[in-house]
Amino acid sequence: MTREVKPLGLMGTPYVREAVQGWLDYIMIERQLAAHTSEAYARDISQFLAFLAVYFNRLPDMQQLLALLPRDVRAFLAARRGAGVGSRSLARTLSALRMFYRFLERRGFGKNDAVRAVALPKLPHSVPKPLTAPKATALMGGADAPDAPDWIAARDTAVLMLLYGSGLRISEALGLTRKEAPIKGRDMLRVRGKGDKMRVVPVLPVAREAVEHYLALCPVKLQPDDPLFIGARGKQLSPRIIQLLIARARGALGLPETATPHALRHSFATHLLGAGADLRAIQELLGHASLSTTQIYTEVDRAHLLKVYARAHPRA
C-alpha cells in the first residue's frame, strides 16, 4: 500500500494545501516515484511556499501562484543558493516546481509558464569515482570494526559483498527480506529499484556464502517478511551504519575520500566494462532506465586507460 507523503511546515491557503497534497498523491501513486524522491519534492514545495509567504508578506493562495513571474522564481532560487544549497539540489527543486505547475494546469487550476521560463542551473560535469579492483577487494574483508560481535562483522561483509558483487544500491540491499536472501544455491536475485522497478541480478558464490554465514550467526530468528539485514536492536539496518563502516575503513585501508557504499556500485559497473562487458548488459544489471545514464562509465574507463597509457608507454 502506498503511503501518503505530507509536506512539512506547509504554508498557504487551504485550497493551495489541498492542491499540493493532490500533487504528492499523484507523484507517489500514479507516477510511482520513489519514496525518497517524493519526500524531497515535498520538502521543495514546502520551502517554496514558505518563501512566498515571506516574500509577499501573506499566505500564498492559488491566484498568487498562477500570477508569479520568472523573477519571483529566480528570487526563490537565489535565496536557496544563499542558504548554501548546491546546483544539483536547485535543479531538482526547479524540476519539482515544473512538475507541480504542470499538474495544476492538467487538473484545471490554471496555467503559469513562469517556472518553465527559468533555466535549470548548470551542473558541473562529473564522472563516477570507483575504487580500484584491489581496493574494492580489500574493503570486502577489511572493514570490520575490531570490537564488533562476529554476527555483525558477518552482516557487514555480506552487505558489502552484495553492493560490489551485484551492483546494488545501499537501499536495495537493505530493503531485502529474509525470504529474498540469496542462499541455497540461488545465483540470481530479484531487486526492487527506483520507481519500484524490478530487475534480476546475479549473485556471486562468495556473496551467497557471506549471506549464509551471517544468517548462521544472526542471534535473531528472522521470519520470511523480516528485513534480511538487521541492526543490534533487531530493526532494519540503517544505511548510516554501512556509511560509517566504510568511513572508518578509509584510514586503515588507505581508501580515498570518495570511498562510499555507492562507490562500490560504481566499481561494479566500471570493472565489468573494463573486462569487456556489454554496455546494455550493464544497464540492465544497474537498473538504469536510459542507456545514456550508463554511458558515463565509458568516460571512467577511458580516463583509466589514458592513465595506464601515460604511465606505461616509454614515450608518454
C-alpha positions as CSV (number, residue, x, y, z in Angstrom):
1,M,0.0,0.0,0.0
2,T,1.4,3.4,-1.0
3,R,1.9,5.7,2.0
4,E,0.9,9.3,1.9
5,V,3.7,11.9,1.8
6,K,2.9,15.1,3.6
7,P,5.0,18.3,3.2
8,L,6.4,19.5,6.5
9,G,5.6,23.1,7.6
10,L,3.4,23.8,4.6
11,M,2.4,27.4,4.2
12,G,-0.6,28.5,2.1
13,T,-4.3,28.7,2.0
14,P,-6.4,25.5,2.4
15,Y,-7.1,25.5,-1.3
16,V,-3.3,25.5,-2.0
17,R,-2.6,22.9,0.6
18,E,-5.3,20.6,-0.9
19,A,-3.7,21.1,-4.4
20,V,-0.2,20.3,-3.1
21,Q,-1.4,17.1,-1.4
22,G,-3.2,16.1,-4.6
23,W,0.1,16.5,-6.4
24,L,2.0,14.5,-3.9
25,D,-0.5,11.7,-4.1
26,Y,-0.2,11.8,-7.9
27,I,3.6,11.5,-8.0
28,M,3.5,8.7,-5.5
29,I,0.6,6.7,-6.8
30,E,0.3,7.4,-10.5
31,R,3.8,8.4,-11.4
32,Q,5.2,5.9,-8.8
33,L,8.2,8.0,-7.9
34,A,10.5,6.5,-5.3
35,A,9.6,7.4,-1.7
36,H,12.9,9.4,-1.2
37,T,12.2,11.4,-4.4
38,S,8.6,12.2,-3.3
39,E,9.8,13.2,0.1
40,A,12.5,15.5,-1.4
41,Y,9.8,17.1,-3.7
42,A,7.6,17.6,-0.6
43,R,10.4,19.5,1.1
44,D,11.0,21.5,-2.1
45,I,7.4,22.6,-2.4
46,S,7.2,23.4,1.3
47,Q,10.3,25.6,1.1
48,F,8.9,27.3,-2.0
49,L,5.5,28.2,-0.3
50,A,7.3,29.3,2.9
51,F,9.5,31.6,0.9
52,L,6.5,33.1,-0.9
53,A,4.7,33.7,2.4
54,V,7.7,35.9,3.5
55,Y,8.3,37.3,0.0
56,F,4.7,38.7,-0.3
57,N,4.1,39.0,3.4
58,R,1.0,36.8,3.3
59,L,0.0,33.2,2.8
60,P,0.2,32.3,-0.9
61,D,-3.1,31.5,-2.5
62,M,-3.9,29.9,-5.8
63,Q,-4.4,33.1,-7.6
64,Q,-1.0,34.3,-6.5
65,L,0.7,31.0,-7.5
66,L,-0.7,31.4,-11.0
67,A,0.4,35.0,-11.3
68,L,4.1,34.5,-10.4
69,L,6.7,36.0,-12.7
70,P,10.0,34.4,-13.6
71,R,11.8,37.0,-11.4
72,D,9.8,35.7,-8.4
73,V,11.0,32.1,-9.1
74,R,14.6,33.4,-9.5
75,A,14.3,35.2,-6.2
76,F,13.4,31.9,-4.5
77,L,16.3,30.1,-6.1
78,A,18.7,32.9,-5.2
79,A,17.5,32.6,-1.6
80,R,18.1,28.9,-1.6
81,R,21.6,29.4,-3.1
82,G,22.3,31.9,-0.4
83,A,21.4,29.3,2.2
84,G,24.2,27.1,0.8
85,V,22.1,24.8,-1.5
86,G,24.1,23.4,-4.4
87,S,23.3,23.4,-8.1
88,R,22.2,19.8,-8.2
89,S,19.7,20.3,-5.4
90,L,18.5,23.6,-7.0
91,A,18.0,21.7,-10.3
92,R,15.9,19.1,-8.5
93,T,13.9,21.8,-6.8
94,L,13.1,23.6,-10.1
95,S,12.2,20.2,-11.7
96,A,9.8,19.6,-8.9
97,L,8.2,23.0,-9.3
98,R,7.8,22.5,-13.1
99,M,6.1,19.2,-12.4
100,F,3.8,20.8,-9.8
101,Y,2.8,23.5,-12.2
102,R,2.1,21.0,-15.0
103,F,-0.1,19.2,-12.5
104,L,-2.0,22.4,-11.8
105,E,-2.6,23.0,-15.5
106,R,-3.8,19.5,-16.2
107,R,-6.1,19.4,-13.3
108,G,-7.8,22.7,-14.3
109,F,-6.4,25.0,-11.7
110,G,-4.8,27.3,-14.2
111,K,-1.6,27.9,-16.2
112,N,1.6,29.7,-15.4
113,D,4.8,29.4,-17.5
114,A,7.0,31.4,-15.1
115,V,8.8,28.3,-13.8
116,R,9.4,26.9,-17.3
117,A,10.9,30.3,-18.3
118,V,13.7,29.9,-15.6
119,A,16.7,27.9,-16.8
120,L,18.0,25.0,-14.8
121,P,21.3,25.7,-13.0
122,K,24.3,24.4,-14.8
123,L,25.6,21.3,-13.2
124,P,29.3,20.5,-13.1
125,H,30.3,17.6,-15.3
126,S,31.4,14.7,-13.1
127,V,32.1,11.1,-13.6
128,P,31.7,8.3,-11.0
129,K,34.7,7.6,-8.8
130,P,35.0,3.9,-8.4
131,L,37.6,2.0,-6.3
132,T,40.3,0.1,-8.0
133,A,39.7,-3.7,-8.0
134,P,42.4,-4.3,-5.3
135,K,41.0,-1.7,-3.0
136,A,37.4,-2.9,-3.5
137,T,38.6,-6.4,-2.7
138,A,40.4,-5.2,0.4
139,L,37.3,-3.5,1.6
140,M,35.3,-6.7,1.4
141,G,37.4,-8.3,4.0
142,G,39.0,-5.4,5.9
143,A,36.1,-3.2,7.0
144,D,35.3,-4.9,10.3
145,A,35.2,-3.0,13.5
146,P,37.8,-4.7,15.9
147,D,35.3,-4.9,18.7
148,A,32.2,-5.9,16.7
149,P,30.4,-9.2,17.5
150,D,31.0,-11.9,15.0
151,W,27.5,-11.8,13.6
152,I,27.7,-8.0,13.0
153,A,31.0,-8.4,11.2
154,A,29.5,-11.2,9.1
155,R,26.5,-9.0,8.4
156,D,28.6,-6.1,7.2
157,T,30.7,-8.3,5.0
158,A,27.5,-9.7,3.4
159,V,26.1,-6.3,2.7
160,L,29.4,-5.1,1.1
161,M,29.6,-8.2,-1.0
162,L,26.1,-7.5,-2.5
163,L,26.9,-3.9,-3.2
164,Y,30.1,-4.7,-5.1
165,G,29.3,-8.2,-6.3
166,S,25.8,-7.4,-7.7
167,G,25.9,-3.6,-8.1
168,L,23.1,-2.9,-5.6
169,R,22.3,0.4,-4.2
170,I,22.5,0.5,-0.4
171,S,18.7,1.0,-0.2
172,E,18.2,-2.1,-2.4
173,A,20.5,-4.3,-0.3
174,L,19.0,-3.2,3.0
175,G,15.4,-3.5,1.6
176,L,15.8,-7.2,1.1
177,T,13.6,-9.5,3.2
178,R,14.7,-12.8,4.8
179,K,12.7,-14.8,2.1
180,E,14.6,-13.0,-0.6
181,A,18.0,-13.9,0.8
182,P,20.3,-15.3,-2.0
183,I,21.1,-18.6,-0.3
184,K,20.7,-22.4,-1.0
185,G,22.2,-22.3,-4.5
186,R,20.3,-19.2,-5.7
187,D,22.5,-17.5,-8.2
188,M,20.1,-14.7,-9.1
189,L,18.4,-12.1,-7.0
190,R,15.2,-10.1,-7.8
191,V,15.7,-6.5,-6.7
192,R,13.2,-3.7,-6.4
193,G,14.9,-0.5,-7.6
194,K,13.9,3.1,-8.1
195,G,10.3,3.7,-9.0
196,D,9.5,0.1,-7.8
197,K,11.1,-1.3,-11.0
198,M,12.1,-4.9,-10.6
199,R,15.3,-6.4,-12.1
200,V,17.2,-9.6,-11.8
201,V,20.9,-9.5,-10.9
202,P,23.4,-12.4,-10.5
203,V,24.9,-13.2,-7.1
204,L,28.5,-14.4,-6.8
205,P,29.1,-17.7,-4.9
206,V,31.3,-15.8,-2.4
207,A,28.4,-13.3,-1.7
208,R,25.9,-16.2,-1.2
209,E,28.4,-17.8,1.3
210,A,28.7,-14.4,3.1
211,V,24.9,-14.1,3.5
212,E,24.6,-17.7,4.7
213,H,27.4,-17.2,7.2
214,Y,25.7,-14.1,8.5
215,L,22.3,-15.9,8.9
216,A,24.0,-18.8,10.7
217,L,25.5,-16.3,13.3
218,C,22.5,-13.9,13.5
219,P,21.1,-14.1,17.0
220,V,17.5,-13.3,15.9
221,K,15.4,-15.9,14.2
222,L,14.2,-13.9,11.2
223,Q,10.7,-14.5,9.8
224,P,10.2,-14.6,6.0
225,D,9.0,-11.0,5.8
226,D,11.5,-9.6,8.2
227,P,14.4,-7.4,6.9
228,L,17.3,-9.6,5.9
229,F,19.9,-7.3,7.4
230,I,19.1,-6.1,11.0
231,G,20.8,-3.8,13.5
232,A,21.9,-4.6,17.0
233,R,18.4,-3.9,18.3
234,G,16.7,-6.2,15.8
235,K,15.3,-3.5,13.5
236,Q,16.1,-3.0,9.8
237,L,19.7,-2.0,9.4
238,S,20.3,1.7,8.8
239,P,22.3,2.8,5.8
240,R,24.2,5.1,8.1
241,I,25.8,2.1,9.8
242,I,27.3,1.0,6.5
243,Q,28.4,4.5,5.6
244,L,30.2,4.8,8.9
245,L,31.7,1.4,8.5
246,I,33.3,2.4,5.2
247,A,34.4,5.8,6.6
248,R,36.3,4.1,9.4
249,A,37.9,1.7,6.9
250,R,39.3,4.6,4.7
251,G,42.2,5.3,7.0
252,A,43.0,1.6,7.8
253,L,42.9,0.5,4.2
254,G,44.2,3.7,2.5
255,L,41.0,4.3,0.7
256,P,40.2,7.7,-0.9
257,E,37.5,10.0,0.5
258,T,35.3,9.1,-2.4
259,A,35.0,5.5,-1.0
260,T,31.3,5.2,-0.1
261,P,28.7,2.5,-0.3
262,H,27.7,3.9,-3.7
263,A,31.3,3.8,-4.9
264,L,31.1,0.0,-4.7
265,R,28.2,0.1,-7.2
266,H,30.3,2.4,-9.5
267,S,33.2,-0.1,-9.1
268,F,30.9,-3.0,-10.1
269,A,30.0,-1.2,-13.3
270,T,33.4,0.1,-14.2
271,H,35.2,-3.2,-13.6
272,L,32.7,-5.1,-15.7
273,L,33.1,-2.6,-18.5
274,G,36.9,-2.7,-18.3
275,A,36.7,-6.5,-18.6
276,G,34.7,-6.2,-21.8
277,A,31.1,-6.5,-20.6
278,D,28.4,-5.1,-23.0
279,L,27.1,-1.6,-22.0
280,R,23.5,-2.6,-22.4
281,A,24.0,-5.6,-20.1
282,I,25.5,-3.3,-17.5
283,Q,22.5,-1.0,-18.0
284,E,20.1,-3.9,-17.2
285,L,22.2,-5.0,-14.2
286,L,22.2,-1.5,-12.7
287,G,18.5,-0.9,-13.4
288,H,19.1,2.3,-15.4
289,A,16.1,3.5,-17.4
290,S,18.2,5.1,-20.1
291,L,21.4,3.9,-21.7
292,S,22.8,7.5,-21.5
293,T,23.0,7.1,-17.7
294,T,25.1,4.0,-18.1
295,Q,27.3,5.6,-20.7
296,I,29.0,7.8,-18.2
297,Y,31.0,4.7,-17.2
298,T,32.7,4.7,-20.6
299,E,34.3,8.0,-19.5
300,V,35.6,6.5,-16.4
301,D,37.1,3.5,-18.3
302,R,38.6,5.9,-20.9
303,A,40.2,8.0,-18.2
304,H,41.7,4.9,-16.6
305,L,43.1,3.7,-20.0
306,L,44.7,7.1,-20.6
307,K,46.4,6.9,-17.1
308,V,47.7,3.5,-17.8
309,Y,48.9,4.6,-21.2
310,A,50.7,7.6,-19.8
311,R,52.3,5.5,-17.1
312,A,53.3,2.6,-19.3
313,H,54.3,4.0,-22.7
314,P,58.0,4.7,-23.0
315,R,57.4,8.0,-24.9
316,A,54.4,9.2,-22.8
